[in-house]
Structures are given as C-alpha cells and as structure tokens.
Amino acid sequence: MVKPKDIIFTEALESVLVSIWGGTKPHLDNNLIKKTRNALVDIREIYQFKGNYTKKYPSTINFRYPKNRAGYLAAFGQRHAYLPYFHLKRIAYENAKAIPKPESNKGELIVTVLGAGAAMELYGLVRYFNEESTRLKKLNLILVDKIDDWKPNRHTVFDKLMKGTFPKLNIIPHDIDADLTKDCIRAFSDYYQILVKTDVLLIYNVMNEIITKHSNMVWQNINYILKNAEKQLLVMLAEPAAHNATPRISWLKTQLAQRSTMILNVEQEEFNFNNDPFLVAFEETGSGLNDKLFAHYIDGKKPELKSSIKRTHFACMVEPNSPISFEQVNKQLAVLNLKRVQRGLFAKRLKEEKTFWDSFPNWDK
C-alpha cells in the first residue's frame, strides 16, 4: 500500500507562480510577493463585481496576462485542487458504480478537461484514486483550452505538484488549443482514438466564463464527446454558484440530465478545507506561501485567506451507444426496400411498373 508523499502543497504552488512571473529563483521574492498579492485582490474583485462595473471589472478575464494567471492561482489554486477529491467522494456515496476503476485497465485513466487552465483540479482527482494504494499508474490527459499561455504553467503543475506527490505516476498530456464557443470538432477529431476512450469528463470553472448565447455551439462540442464515448463516462461539473453565473450553467445541466443517468445535482454547497489532508491555513513559519500572501504584517494589499469555496455541482453517468446488430441492419434494409449496388453502397430499389393485365389477370376469361 503506497500512500501519497507528505509534501507541502503550497511550496509546489509557489513554484508555479514563480514560473508565471518568469522568475528564476525557487521562491517568490519580495517584489513578486507584492505583485502576486495585488493581482490576487484584483482577480477576486473582478469575480465579485464581474460585468457590473465594466470599466474596472470586465465581464471576462484575459488570462494571456501573467498577472491574471498568477492572481487566479493565488486566489483559487489550493481550493480548486482539493475540490475534485470531495466531489468524487460524494459521487461514490451516491453511486459507486459510476466511478471508473483504473486498476481494471492496467492502472490507466483517461481524463478530458474542458477549460483546462493550469489543470490544478487533477491533483484532487489523482489523490482520490491513490489515497490508500497506487490504483492509478498512468494518467492520459486531453487538455482543452483556448489560451495556450497556460501550457507551461500546467506542465509545471505536473512536474512539481503531481510528480512530487506521486513520483511513480506516468502523466501523458495532450494539449488541444480550442475555443468551446467555436466549432471544435476538427480539433477533437485529431485526438479521436483517445478521446472516445475518456473515463472522466471534467468541466470545472469554465462555463461561468461563457455567455449563454454560445450555448448551442458549446453543447455541439460537448455532445461530440458524449455520443462517441466507447465506454461508461463520468461527467463532473463544478462551477461558481453566483446568481449571475446560474444561467450560464443551468442549460448544460438540463442537456446532460436528458442525455445521461444523473447522480448529483446540487444548487449550492460550501466545501470547507479545514482538516488534513486538505488543510488551507497559515503555515505559521513566516516563509510559507500562505504566510507570504495573506499575513497582515506584509506591506501592500491584505487579502483574506479563505479556507472554503461555494460551488454548484453536478455529476452524471453516460453509457456508450449500443452497436447496431446485423439483424437490425437487415431488418431496416427490408423495410426501406433497398438493394446493395457496387462498392457497398445502397440504392433505392426501383418499383416495377404494373400493366393492366397484371392487375386484372382474368379480364379476358
């Protein structure tokens, strides 16, 4: 039985922040600490007032800017990383059969992440499967995001955080540059062979960024994954429960509920990270990341350390489409009155013209 290494999560997260700012030292220096704190506060305010005061708080966030990526991870990184662990616990309690079993597939799991960003959520997912023993040995990832600037940051997450915790885990990432509000089918088709074998479809913290007018195109892209699934697929959705975000999420819940077996549908729940192994707190060393970002004795803006997160969450199980048997095909061919022609194509059989004598054979007798 191999348990996860007891590494300090915030040390790994700090290395990701350093890489975002382009630093060369292993830790944030005083200048980068101040910049990160300011970016953290700005991101929180944008999410609090998003769209209400457009000049200061835009309705969307441009993550191509390093300050926005750093502020986002400083504000939410820890809590986002831990959330899937508790989500999977809830799903297992409601329907244990919905949880994929990597040990039955040589320890491999295929996970597709929409709006991958830094992919922090994968930490909690792996932690769930490898909490008591190494069930998960190979993680095949399909990472979909329209912002390619996240790529080096997420690979730092894999190298520092996930490999640091699970050194024997083999992580194979496949990055897909695609915008869910546009037609992604061609981009998805390039990865068709692995995409159709997805075990878990993760939709976390992305739908609230997409305005409702794009819902038809977004569903077309998601449904491509669902309808081509070759095996049972677990869909996990967790998004902010803010009032103005609800319309951007509810339509997808409705579509998924019609297409699958629903497991969870919770309008709002507060997840608290106040106990080990997922404790969000001050390290009380003076040198830890939480001490640096949230301690009040440091100059600059003073953000509050938050140890909980509110989310609306949903989970469902999608069964693969049943293959069509030869008997069904032959039956349909008979009904449609088709005949096979050259090159395996089907063409409609021409009806023979009936003569008067065919209709009245005894007329002259």
VEXDRENBA-78677 format. One record per residue (C-alpha): residue number from 1; residue in one letter; x, y, z. Coordinates in steps of 0.25 Angstrom, whole numbers. Example, Ala and Ser with C-alpha at 12.3 -4.5 7.8 and 13.67 -1.06 7.14 Angstrom:
// residues 2
(atom 1 "A" (49 -18 31))
(atom 2 "S" (55 -4 29))
// end
This chain:
// residues 365
(atom 1 "M" (0 0 0))
(atom 2 "V" (7 13 -5))
(atom 3 "K" (1 26 1))
(atom 4 "P" (4 40 -5))
(atom 5 "K" (16 47 -1))
(atom 6 "D" (15 57 10))
(atom 7 "I" (19 69 2))
(atom 8 "I" (16 83 5))
(atom 9 "F" (5 87 -5))
(atom 10 "T" (8 102 -5))
(atom 11 "E" (23 100 -8))
(atom 12 "A" (19 93 -21))
(atom 13 "L" (8 104 -24))
(atom 14 "E" (19 115 -21))
(atom 15 "S" (28 109 -32))
(atom 16 "V" (16 110 -42))
(atom 17 "L" (14 125 -38))
(atom 18 "V" (29 127 -40))
(atom 19 "S" (29 121 -54))
(atom 20 "I" (17 130 -57))
(atom 21 "W" (24 143 -54))
(atom 22 "G" (37 138 -61))
(atom 23 "G" (45 137 -49))
(atom 24 "T" (58 129 -47))
(atom 25 "K" (58 127 -32))
(atom 26 "P" (51 115 -25))
(atom 27 "H" (43 125 -17))
(atom 28 "L" (35 138 -19))
(atom 29 "D" (44 150 -15))
(atom 30 "N" (38 162 -8))
(atom 31 "N" (35 169 -21))
(atom 32 "L" (27 157 -27))
(atom 33 "I" (20 155 -14))
(atom 34 "K" (15 169 -15))
(atom 35 "K" (11 167 -29))
(atom 36 "T" (4 154 -26))
(atom 37 "R" (-4 160 -15))
(atom 38 "N" (-9 171 -23))
(atom 39 "A" (-12 162 -34))
(atom 40 "L" (-20 153 -25))
(atom 41 "V" (-28 164 -19))
(atom 42 "D" (-31 169 -33))
(atom 43 "I" (-36 156 -38))
(atom 44 "R" (-45 154 -26))
(atom 45 "E" (-51 167 -29))
(atom 46 "I" (-54 164 -43))
(atom 47 "Y" (-61 151 -40))
(atom 48 "Q" (-69 159 -29))
(atom 49 "F" (-73 170 -38))
(atom 50 "K" (-71 164 -52))
(atom 51 "G" (-79 171 -62))
(atom 52 "N" (-86 181 -52))
(atom 53 "Y" (-75 192 -54))
(atom 54 "T" (-69 189 -67))
(atom 55 "K" (-58 200 -67))
(atom 56 "K" (-52 194 -55))
(atom 57 "Y" (-58 180 -54))
(atom 58 "P" (-59 173 -68))
(atom 59 "S" (-69 162 -71))
(atom 60 "T" (-57 153 -76))
(atom 61 "I" (-43 152 -71))
(atom 62 "N" (-31 151 -81))
(atom 63 "F" (-22 140 -76))
(atom 64 "R" (-12 143 -86))
(atom 65 "Y" (-6 154 -76))
(atom 66 "P" (3 147 -66))
(atom 67 "K" (-3 156 -54))
(atom 68 "N" (-17 150 -57))
(atom 69 "R" (-12 135 -57))
(atom 70 "A" (-4 138 -44))
(atom 71 "G" (-15 145 -37))
(atom 72 "Y" (-25 134 -41))
(atom 73 "L" (-16 123 -36))
(atom 74 "A" (-12 130 -23))
(atom 75 "A" (-27 133 -20))
(atom 76 "F" (-33 119 -24))
(atom 77 "G" (-21 109 -27))
(atom 78 "Q" (-22 102 -14))
(atom 79 "R" (-37 101 -13))
(atom 80 "H" (-38 97 -27))
(atom 81 "A" (-28 86 -26))
(atom 82 "Y" (-35 80 -14))
(atom 83 "L" (-50 81 -19))
(atom 84 "P" (-50 68 -28))
(atom 85 "Y" (-46 59 -17))
(atom 86 "F" (-58 63 -9))
(atom 87 "H" (-67 63 -21))
(atom 88 "L" (-63 48 -24))
(atom 89 "K" (-65 44 -10))
(atom 90 "R" (-80 50 -12))
(atom 91 "I" (-81 42 -25))
(atom 92 "A" (-76 29 -19))
(atom 93 "Y" (-86 30 -8))
(atom 94 "E" (-98 32 -17))
(atom 95 "N" (-94 22 -28))
(atom 96 "A" (-81 15 -26))
(atom 97 "K" (-82 8 -40))
(atom 98 "A" (-81 22 -47))
(atom 99 "I" (-66 23 -42))
(atom 100 "P" (-56 17 -53))
(atom 101 "K" (-47 7 -48))
(atom 102 "P" (-33 9 -53))
(atom 103 "E" (-28 -4 -47))
(atom 104 "S" (-36 -12 -57))
(atom 105 "N" (-29 -5 -68))
(atom 106 "K" (-15 -7 -64))
(atom 107 "G" (-15 5 -55))
(atom 108 "E" (-19 15 -66))
(atom 109 "L" (-29 26 -66))
(atom 110 "I" (-33 36 -78))
(atom 111 "V" (-38 49 -74))
(atom 112 "T" (-43 60 -83))
(atom 113 "V" (-42 74 -76))
(atom 114 "L" (-50 86 -83))
(atom 115 "G" (-45 99 -80))
(atom 116 "A" (-32 93 -74))
(atom 117 "G" (-25 105 -70))
(atom 118 "A" (-14 101 -60))
(atom 119 "A" (-21 88 -58))
(atom 120 "M" (-20 89 -43))
(atom 121 "E" (-32 80 -41))
(atom 122 "L" (-25 68 -46))
(atom 123 "Y" (-17 68 -33))
(atom 124 "G" (-30 65 -25))
(atom 125 "L" (-35 54 -35))
(atom 126 "V" (-21 47 -34))
(atom 127 "R" (-21 48 -19))
(atom 128 "Y" (-35 41 -18))
(atom 129 "F" (-31 29 -27))
(atom 130 "N" (-17 28 -20))
(atom 131 "E" (-21 31 -6))
(atom 132 "E" (-18 18 0))
(atom 133 "S" (-11 10 -11))
(atom 134 "T" (-6 12 -25))
(atom 135 "R" (-18 9 -33))
(atom 136 "L" (-15 20 -43))
(atom 137 "K" (-2 18 -50))
(atom 138 "K" (-4 25 -64))
(atom 139 "L" (-12 37 -66))
(atom 140 "N" (-15 41 -80))
(atom 141 "L" (-20 55 -81))
(atom 142 "I" (-27 62 -92))
(atom 143 "L" (-26 77 -88))
(atom 144 "V" (-35 87 -96))
(atom 145 "D" (-33 102 -94))
(atom 146 "K" (-33 114 -104))
(atom 147 "I" (-22 121 -96))
(atom 148 "D" (-9 114 -100))
(atom 149 "D" (-1 123 -89))
(atom 150 "W" (-6 113 -79))
(atom 151 "K" (2 101 -85))
(atom 152 "P" (16 104 -78))
(atom 153 "N" (9 107 -65))
(atom 154 "R" (1 94 -65))
(atom 155 "H" (13 86 -68))
(atom 156 "T" (20 92 -56))
(atom 157 "V" (8 87 -48))
(atom 158 "F" (10 73 -54))
(atom 159 "D" (25 73 -51))
(atom 160 "K" (25 80 -37))
(atom 161 "L" (12 77 -31))
(atom 162 "M" (7 64 -37))
(atom 163 "K" (20 57 -39))
(atom 164 "G" (25 62 -26))
(atom 165 "T" (13 55 -19))
(atom 166 "F" (12 43 -28))
(atom 167 "P" (26 40 -33))
(atom 168 "K" (22 27 -40))
(atom 169 "L" (10 33 -47))
(atom 170 "N" (12 34 -62))
(atom 171 "I" (6 46 -68))
(atom 172 "I" (3 47 -83))
(atom 173 "P" (-3 61 -86))
(atom 174 "H" (-9 64 -100))
(atom 175 "D" (-12 79 -101))
(atom 176 "I" (-23 84 -111))
(atom 177 "D" (-24 98 -114))
(atom 178 "A" (-39 100 -116))
(atom 179 "D" (-49 110 -112))
(atom 180 "L" (-62 104 -108))
(atom 181 "T" (-71 115 -113))
(atom 182 "K" (-66 111 -127))
(atom 183 "D" (-66 98 -135))
(atom 184 "C" (-56 89 -128))
(atom 185 "I" (-60 76 -136))
(atom 186 "R" (-48 77 -145))
(atom 187 "A" (-38 79 -133))
(atom 188 "F" (-45 68 -126))
(atom 189 "S" (-45 58 -137))
(atom 190 "D" (-29 59 -138))
(atom 191 "Y" (-30 52 -124))
(atom 192 "Y" (-42 43 -127))
(atom 193 "Q" (-35 30 -124))
(atom 194 "I" (-32 34 -109))
(atom 195 "L" (-44 44 -107))
(atom 196 "V" (-54 33 -109))
(atom 197 "K" (-48 25 -98))
(atom 198 "T" (-50 36 -88))
(atom 199 "D" (-53 31 -74))
(atom 200 "V" (-56 45 -67))
(atom 201 "L" (-60 58 -74))
(atom 202 "L" (-56 69 -65))
(atom 203 "I" (-64 83 -66))
(atom 204 "Y" (-59 92 -55))
(atom 205 "N" (-59 107 -54))
(atom 206 "V" (-61 109 -69))
(atom 207 "M" (-76 110 -72))
(atom 208 "N" (-77 123 -64))
(atom 209 "E" (-67 129 -73))
(atom 210 "I" (-76 126 -86))
(atom 211 "I" (-88 135 -89))
(atom 212 "T" (-101 128 -91))
(atom 213 "K" (-102 132 -106))
(atom 214 "H" (-91 122 -109))
(atom 215 "S" (-99 110 -102))
(atom 216 "N" (-103 103 -115))
(atom 217 "M" (-88 102 -120))
(atom 218 "V" (-83 99 -107))
(atom 219 "W" (-93 87 -106))
(atom 220 "Q" (-89 83 -120))
(atom 221 "N" (-75 81 -116))
(atom 222 "I" (-78 74 -102))
(atom 223 "N" (-88 65 -109))
(atom 224 "Y" (-78 61 -119))
(atom 225 "I" (-70 55 -107))
(atom 226 "L" (-83 48 -101))
(atom 227 "K" (-88 42 -113))
(atom 228 "N" (-75 36 -118))
(atom 229 "A" (-72 30 -104))
(atom 230 "E" (-68 16 -105))
(atom 231 "K" (-69 12 -90))
(atom 232 "Q" (-76 18 -78))
(atom 233 "L" (-73 32 -76))
(atom 234 "L" (-74 40 -63))
(atom 235 "V" (-77 55 -65))
(atom 236 "M" (-73 64 -53))
(atom 237 "L" (-77 79 -53))
(atom 238 "A" (-74 89 -43))
(atom 239 "E" (-76 104 -45))
(atom 240 "P" (-77 117 -36))
(atom 241 "A" (-91 118 -30))
(atom 242 "A" (-92 133 -32))
(atom 243 "H" (-106 138 -36))
(atom 244 "N" (-101 144 -50))
(atom 245 "A" (-94 131 -53))
(atom 246 "T" (-106 122 -52))
(atom 247 "P" (-112 124 -66))
(atom 248 "R" (-98 120 -72))
(atom 249 "I" (-99 107 -65))
(atom 250 "S" (-113 102 -64))
(atom 251 "W" (-115 100 -79))
(atom 252 "L" (-104 90 -79))
(atom 253 "K" (-109 83 -66))
(atom 254 "T" (-122 81 -73))
(atom 255 "Q" (-116 75 -86))
(atom 256 "L" (-107 66 -78))
(atom 257 "A" (-119 61 -70))
(atom 258 "Q" (-126 57 -83))
(atom 259 "R" (-114 50 -88))
(atom 260 "S" (-110 42 -76))
(atom 261 "T" (-112 36 -63))
(atom 262 "M" (-112 47 -53))
(atom 263 "I" (-104 45 -40))
(atom 264 "L" (-103 58 -33))
(atom 265 "N" (-110 72 -35))
(atom 266 "V" (-107 82 -24))
(atom 267 "E" (-110 96 -26))
(atom 268 "Q" (-100 101 -16))
(atom 269 "E" (-91 95 -5))
(atom 270 "E" (-79 100 3))
(atom 271 "F" (-67 92 3))
(atom 272 "N" (-58 94 15))
(atom 273 "F" (-43 91 15))
(atom 274 "N" (-41 92 30))
(atom 275 "N" (-35 78 33))
(atom 276 "D" (-24 69 28))
(atom 277 "P" (-20 65 18))
(atom 278 "F" (-27 77 11))
(atom 279 "L" (-24 88 21))
(atom 280 "V" (-24 102 16))
(atom 281 "A" (-17 110 27))
(atom 282 "F" (-5 119 30))
(atom 283 "E" (8 111 31))
(atom 284 "E" (12 119 43))
(atom 285 "T" (26 119 39))
(atom 286 "G" (27 133 33))
(atom 287 "S" (33 127 20))
(atom 288 "G" (21 118 14))
(atom 289 "L" (13 123 3))
(atom 290 "N" (0 126 11))
(atom 291 "D" (8 134 21))
(atom 292 "K" (14 142 10))
(atom 293 "L" (1 145 2))
(atom 294 "F" (-9 146 14))
(atom 295 "A" (-1 151 26))
(atom 296 "H" (-5 165 31))
(atom 297 "Y" (9 169 35))
(atom 298 "I" (14 169 20))
(atom 299 "D" (12 183 13))
(atom 300 "G" (2 185 1))
(atom 301 "K" (-12 180 -1))
(atom 302 "K" (-16 170 10))
(atom 303 "P" (-25 159 4))
(atom 304 "E" (-32 149 14))
(atom 305 "L" (-28 135 14))
(atom 306 "K" (-41 127 10))
(atom 307 "S" (-42 112 14))
(atom 308 "S" (-55 109 8))
(atom 309 "I" (-62 110 -6))
(atom 310 "K" (-76 110 -11))
(atom 311 "R" (-80 103 -23))
(atom 312 "T" (-92 98 -31))
(atom 313 "H" (-88 83 -35))
(atom 314 "F" (-94 73 -44))
(atom 315 "A" (-90 58 -47))
(atom 316 "C" (-95 49 -57))
(atom 317 "M" (-92 35 -64))
(atom 318 "V" (-93 34 -79))
(atom 319 "E" (-94 20 -85))
(atom 320 "P" (-88 17 -99))
(atom 321 "N" (-97 16 -110))
(atom 322 "S" (-101 1 -113))
(atom 323 "P" (-95 -4 -126))
(atom 324 "I" (-105 -8 -137))
(atom 325 "S" (-106 -23 -140))
(atom 326 "F" (-106 -29 -153))
(atom 327 "E" (-121 -34 -151))
(atom 328 "Q" (-125 -19 -148))
(atom 329 "V" (-118 -15 -161))
(atom 330 "N" (-124 -25 -170))
(atom 331 "K" (-138 -22 -164))
(atom 332 "Q" (-136 -8 -167))
(atom 333 "L" (-132 -11 -181))
(atom 334 "A" (-144 -19 -183))
(atom 335 "V" (-153 -8 -178))
(atom 336 "L" (-147 2 -187))
(atom 337 "N" (-147 -7 -199))
(atom 338 "L" (-132 -5 -202))
(atom 339 "K" (-122 -13 -210))
(atom 340 "R" (-107 -13 -210))
(atom 341 "V" (-100 -8 -222))
(atom 342 "Q" (-86 -6 -226))
(atom 343 "R" (-75 -2 -215))
(atom 344 "G" (-84 -6 -204))
(atom 345 "L" (-94 6 -206))
(atom 346 "F" (-109 5 -204))
(atom 347 "A" (-119 10 -214))
(atom 348 "K" (-134 10 -214))
(atom 349 "R" (-140 -2 -222))
(atom 350 "L" (-148 3 -234))
(atom 351 "K" (-162 -2 -233))
(atom 352 "E" (-166 -10 -246))
(atom 353 "E" (-178 -4 -254))
(atom 354 "K" (-190 -12 -254))
(atom 355 "T" (-198 -14 -266))
(atom 356 "F" (-213 -14 -267))
(atom 357 "W" (-213 -30 -269))
(atom 358 "D" (-204 -31 -256))
(atom 359 "S" (-215 -24 -249))
(atom 360 "F" (-227 -32 -255))
(atom 361 "P" (-221 -45 -260))
(atom 362 "N" (-235 -51 -262))
(atom 363 "W" (-241 -40 -270))
(atom 364 "D" (-242 -47 -284))
(atom 365 "K" (-246 -61 -278))
// end
